[in-house]
Amino acid sequence: MAILKDVEPDIIFRHIVWSVLFIAAVAYYINVDIMPNVDSYKEQVRFTRVTEEVLASTKAVRDNAQAKINAFSGANHEKIKVFNGVINESVIRKNLPKGFLRINVKKMGEELIPQDQLKKQFYAITGEVGINNLALILDIVPKLHAKNISAILELPFVVQKTKKGNLSFELRIAITQSTYKR
C-alpha cells in the first residue's frame, strides 16, 4: 500500500469531480446534439423505406398497365390508327363501295367533345346508282365500319327515282374520332 501513501485525498477528490463533470458534459452533449440527429436519421430511413415501397408498387402498376396497353394496341393497331388519324372527304370516298354512277362527299361540320377528347365530323353523301343497286346505298356504313371508320348513319336519308330511272340518294353520316395528342 505504499502507492496510496503518496496520493493526497484532495487530488483524488479533484479527479473524481473532473471525471463526473466530464461524464455529465458528454451525457448532456449526447442528449442535446446527437440524439435528435439520430431520431431524425431514423425517421429519414423509415421515410425512405416507405417511399421505395410505394415507388416499387407504382412501377408494378405502371408496368402492368403498360403491358395491357401494348397488348390492346397491338391487337387493335389498325383501328387505333384510323381512330386517331385524319379522315376527310377523299378518305371516305376512297372507302365507299364501288359501282356508284355518281358520288359526292361533303363535310357538313364538326362537333368537339372535349371532356371525352373526341370529335364528331358530319358528312353528307349524295350520289346516284342503278335501279338494281339499292344494296350499294345500304352498304355504305358497313363498308366504312369494315375499314375501321366509326360511322353512324343519321336518319332520315332520302332515296328518289330520277328521270333516267336510276336511284338518287342523300344520306348523312357522323364519324367519331379522337382528339388526344401524345
C-alpha positions as CSV (number, residue, x, y, z in Angstrom):
1,M,0.0,0.0,0.0
2,A,2.9,2.2,-0.4
3,I,1.5,3.6,-3.5
4,L,-1.6,5.0,-1.8
5,K,0.5,6.7,0.9
6,D,1.9,9.2,-1.6
7,V,-1.6,10.2,-3.0
8,E,-3.2,13.1,-1.4
9,P,-7.0,12.9,-0.9
10,D,-7.7,16.3,-2.4
11,I,-6.1,15.2,-5.7
12,I,-8.3,12.1,-5.7
13,F,-11.3,14.3,-5.0
14,R,-10.4,16.7,-7.8
15,H,-10.0,13.8,-10.3
16,I,-13.4,12.4,-9.3
17,V,-15.1,15.8,-9.6
18,W,-13.5,16.4,-13.0
19,S,-14.4,12.9,-14.2
20,V,-18.0,13.5,-13.0
21,L,-18.1,16.9,-14.8
22,F,-16.7,15.3,-18.0
23,I,-19.2,12.5,-17.9
24,A,-22.1,14.9,-17.3
25,A,-20.9,17.2,-20.1
26,V,-20.6,14.3,-22.5
27,A,-24.1,13.0,-21.5
28,Y,-25.6,16.5,-21.9
29,Y,-23.9,16.8,-25.4
30,I,-25.2,13.4,-26.4
31,N,-28.8,14.2,-25.3
32,V,-28.9,17.7,-26.8
33,D,-27.0,17.3,-30.0
34,I,-26.6,13.7,-31.1
35,M,-29.9,12.1,-30.1
36,P,-32.2,14.5,-32.1
37,N,-30.0,13.8,-35.1
38,V,-30.3,10.1,-34.6
39,D,-34.1,10.4,-34.3
40,S,-34.1,12.5,-37.5
41,Y,-31.9,9.9,-39.2
42,K,-34.2,7.1,-38.1
43,E,-37.2,9.0,-39.4
44,Q,-35.5,9.7,-42.7
45,V,-34.6,6.0,-43.1
46,R,-38.2,5.0,-42.4
47,F,-39.5,7.6,-44.9
48,T,-37.0,6.4,-47.5
49,R,-38.1,2.8,-47.0
50,V,-41.8,3.7,-47.3
51,T,-41.1,5.8,-50.4
52,E,-39.1,3.0,-52.0
53,E,-42.0,0.6,-51.3
54,V,-44.6,3.0,-52.8
55,L,-42.3,3.6,-55.8
56,A,-41.9,-0.2,-56.4
57,S,-45.7,-0.7,-56.2
58,T,-46.3,2.2,-58.5
59,K,-43.8,0.8,-61.0
60,A,-45.5,-2.6,-60.8
61,V,-48.9,-0.9,-61.5
62,R,-47.5,1.2,-64.4
63,D,-45.7,-1.8,-65.9
64,N,-48.9,-3.9,-65.7
65,A,-50.9,-1.0,-67.3
66,Q,-48.3,-0.5,-70.0
67,A,-48.4,-4.3,-70.8
68,K,-52.2,-4.1,-71.1
69,I,-52.0,-1.0,-73.3
70,N,-49.3,-2.6,-75.5
71,A,-51.4,-5.8,-75.8
72,F,-54.5,-3.8,-76.7
73,S,-52.8,-1.5,-79.1
74,G,-51.0,-4.4,-80.8
75,A,-54.2,-6.3,-81.3
76,N,-56.1,-3.2,-82.4
77,H,-53.4,-1.3,-84.1
78,E,-55.3,-0.6,-87.4
79,K,-58.4,0.5,-85.5
80,I,-56.5,2.9,-83.3
81,K,-54.5,4.2,-86.3
82,V,-57.8,5.1,-88.1
83,F,-59.4,6.4,-84.9
84,N,-56.5,8.8,-84.3
85,G,-55.8,9.5,-88.0
86,V,-57.1,12.1,-90.4
87,I,-60.4,11.4,-92.1
88,N,-61.7,13.7,-94.8
89,E,-63.8,13.6,-97.9
90,S,-61.3,11.8,-100.0
91,V,-60.7,9.1,-97.4
92,I,-64.4,8.5,-97.2
93,R,-64.8,8.5,-101.0
94,K,-61.9,6.0,-101.3
95,N,-63.5,3.6,-98.8
96,L,-67.0,3.6,-100.2
97,P,-68.3,0.6,-102.2
98,K,-67.6,0.6,-106.0
99,G,-70.4,0.8,-108.5
100,F,-72.0,4.3,-108.0
101,L,-72.9,6.2,-111.1
102,R,-72.2,9.4,-109.3
103,I,-70.9,10.0,-105.7
104,N,-70.2,13.2,-103.8
105,V,-69.0,13.5,-100.2
106,K,-69.1,16.9,-98.5
107,K,-68.2,17.8,-94.9
108,M,-71.1,19.5,-93.2
109,G,-69.5,20.4,-89.8
110,E,-67.7,19.2,-86.7
111,E,-68.6,19.0,-83.1
112,L,-65.9,18.8,-80.4
113,I,-66.5,16.8,-77.2
114,P,-63.6,18.0,-75.0
115,Q,-64.4,16.1,-71.8
116,D,-64.0,12.8,-73.8
117,Q,-61.3,14.1,-76.1
118,L,-63.4,13.2,-79.1
119,K,-64.8,15.0,-82.2
120,K,-67.7,14.2,-84.4
121,Q,-67.5,15.1,-88.0
122,F,-70.6,15.2,-90.1
123,Y,-70.6,14.4,-93.8
124,A,-73.3,14.4,-96.5
125,I,-73.0,11.7,-99.1
126,T,-75.0,12.2,-102.3
127,G,-75.0,10.1,-105.4
128,E,-76.7,8.0,-108.0
129,V,-76.9,4.3,-108.5
130,G,-78.6,2.0,-111.0
131,I,-82.1,0.9,-110.1
132,N,-80.9,-2.6,-109.2
133,N,-78.1,-1.4,-106.9
134,L,-80.0,-0.3,-103.8
135,A,-77.7,-2.6,-101.8
136,L,-74.8,-0.2,-102.6
137,I,-76.5,2.6,-100.7
138,L,-77.3,0.3,-97.8
139,D,-73.7,-1.0,-97.8
140,I,-72.1,2.4,-97.3
141,V,-71.9,2.4,-93.4
142,P,-70.9,-1.3,-93.1
143,K,-68.2,-0.8,-95.7
144,L,-66.8,2.2,-93.6
145,H,-67.0,0.0,-90.5
146,A,-65.0,-2.7,-92.3
147,K,-62.3,-0.1,-92.8
148,N,-62.4,0.8,-89.1
149,I,-64.1,4.1,-89.6
150,S,-66.7,4.6,-86.9
151,A,-69.5,6.0,-89.0
152,I,-73.1,6.3,-87.8
153,L,-75.9,6.8,-90.2
154,E,-78.0,9.9,-89.3
155,L,-81.7,9.5,-90.2
156,P,-83.6,10.3,-92.3
157,F,-81.9,9.6,-95.6
158,V,-83.6,10.2,-98.9
159,V,-83.8,7.9,-101.9
160,Q,-85.6,9.1,-105.1
161,K,-86.0,7.8,-108.6
162,T,-84.5,10.1,-111.2
163,K,-85.9,10.8,-114.7
164,K,-83.3,8.3,-116.2
165,G,-84.7,5.6,-114.0
166,N,-81.8,5.5,-111.5
167,L,-81.9,6.0,-107.8
168,S,-80.7,9.3,-106.4
169,F,-79.8,9.3,-102.7
170,E,-78.7,11.7,-100.0
171,L,-77.6,10.5,-96.5
172,R,-75.7,11.9,-93.6
173,I,-73.1,10.2,-91.5
174,A,-71.3,11.1,-88.3
175,I,-67.8,9.9,-87.8
176,T,-66.3,9.9,-84.3
177,Q,-62.6,10.3,-83.9
178,S,-60.1,11.0,-81.1
179,T,-58.5,14.4,-80.5
180,Y,-56.0,13.0,-78.0
181,K,-52.4,14.0,-78.8
182,R,-49.4,12.4,-77.2
